[in-house]
Amino acid sequence: MLTHKELKARALERADVQVEYDQLGDEFRFLDEFLKARAAAGVTQAEVAERIGTTQSAIARLESGRGKHSPSIATLEKYAHALGCRLELRLVNEVASSKVGTRGHLTA
């Protein structure tokens, strides 16, 4: 069985997948922050769900980014708090940030 890293590398060899991936870059980075924070906390999706009063499947949808609706800031704050983190939202001027090669994104 392929690891996630191997599967991603293989998929990104396809030009069409790479284009779509690049377009979703900020969203992937944001979701990756959540996954890394949960892994660092050593907490399962079910444990996060219990801590914030929802279901494991709702946490899975939040982490996958495939939900029909974007989560509210309140929900994201609850998720972060359940992991011992705080949510930071920033607005970054795209013109200024493109000069230094970075883009603003949400971090947990």
C-alpha positions as CSV (number, residue, x, y, z in Angstrom):
1,M,0.0,0.0,0.0
2,L,1.3,3.5,-0.9
3,T,1.8,6.0,1.8
4,H,0.1,9.4,1.6
5,K,3.3,11.0,0.6
6,E,4.0,8.5,-2.2
7,L,0.4,8.7,-3.5
8,K,0.6,12.5,-3.5
9,A,3.9,12.5,-5.4
10,R,2.6,10.0,-7.9
11,A,-0.6,12.0,-8.5
12,L,1.3,15.3,-8.8
13,E,3.2,13.8,-11.7
14,R,0.1,14.4,-13.8
15,A,-0.1,17.9,-15.2
16,D,-3.9,18.2,-14.7
17,V,-3.6,17.2,-11.1
18,Q,-0.8,19.6,-10.5
19,V,-2.8,22.5,-11.9
20,E,-5.8,21.7,-9.6
21,Y,-3.5,21.2,-6.6
22,D,-1.8,24.5,-7.2
23,Q,-5.2,26.3,-7.3
24,L,-6.2,24.8,-4.0
25,G,-2.8,25.4,-2.3
26,D,-3.9,27.8,0.4
27,E,-6.8,25.6,1.3
28,F,-4.5,22.5,1.5
29,R,-2.0,24.4,3.7
30,F,-4.8,25.5,6.0
31,L,-6.2,21.9,6.3
32,D,-2.7,20.6,6.8
33,E,-2.3,22.9,9.8
34,F,-5.3,21.3,11.4
35,L,-4.1,17.8,10.7
36,K,-0.6,18.5,12.0
37,A,-2.0,20.1,15.2
38,R,-4.2,17.1,15.9
39,A,-1.3,14.7,15.3
40,A,0.9,16.8,17.5
41,A,-1.7,16.7,20.3
42,G,-2.1,12.9,19.9
43,V,-5.8,13.2,19.6
44,T,-8.2,11.3,17.4
45,Q,-11.0,12.7,15.3
46,A,-13.5,11.1,17.8
47,E,-11.8,12.7,20.7
48,V,-11.9,16.2,19.1
49,A,-15.6,15.6,18.3
50,E,-16.3,14.7,21.9
51,R,-14.5,17.7,23.2
52,I,-16.4,20.2,21.0
53,G,-19.8,18.4,21.1
54,T,-20.0,17.1,17.5
55,T,-19.6,13.8,15.7
56,Q,-16.4,12.1,14.4
57,S,-17.9,12.3,10.8
58,A,-18.3,16.1,11.2
59,I,-14.6,16.4,12.2
60,A,-13.6,14.2,9.2
61,R,-15.6,16.5,6.8
62,L,-14.0,19.6,8.4
63,E,-10.5,18.1,8.0
64,S,-11.1,16.9,4.4
65,G,-12.4,20.3,3.2
66,R,-15.2,18.4,1.3
67,G,-18.1,19.7,3.4
68,K,-21.0,21.4,1.6
69,H,-20.5,24.5,3.8
70,S,-17.4,26.2,5.1
71,P,-17.0,25.9,8.9
72,S,-17.7,29.0,10.9
73,I,-14.9,30.8,12.7
74,A,-16.5,29.7,16.0
75,T,-16.3,26.0,14.9
76,L,-12.6,26.5,13.9
77,E,-11.9,28.1,17.2
78,K,-13.5,25.2,19.1
79,Y,-11.5,22.7,17.1
80,A,-8.3,24.6,17.8
81,H,-9.1,25.0,21.5
82,A,-9.8,21.2,21.7
83,L,-6.2,20.7,20.7
84,G,-4.8,23.2,23.1
85,C,-4.2,25.8,20.3
86,R,-5.7,29.1,19.3
87,L,-6.9,30.2,15.9
88,E,-5.2,33.2,14.3
89,L,-6.7,34.9,11.3
90,R,-4.7,37.3,9.3
91,L,-5.2,39.5,6.2
92,V,-2.1,39.8,4.2
93,N,-1.7,42.3,1.4
94,E,-1.2,40.1,-1.7
95,V,0.8,42.7,-3.5
96,A,3.3,43.1,-0.7
97,S,3.4,39.4,0.1
98,S,4.0,38.4,-3.5
99,K,7.2,40.6,-3.5
100,V,8.7,38.3,-0.8
101,G,7.2,35.1,-2.2
102,T,4.7,34.3,0.5
103,R,1.0,34.2,0.7
104,G,-1.3,34.9,3.7
105,H,-3.1,31.9,5.1
106,L,-5.0,30.9,8.2
107,T,-3.0,29.2,10.9
108,A,-4.1,27.2,13.9
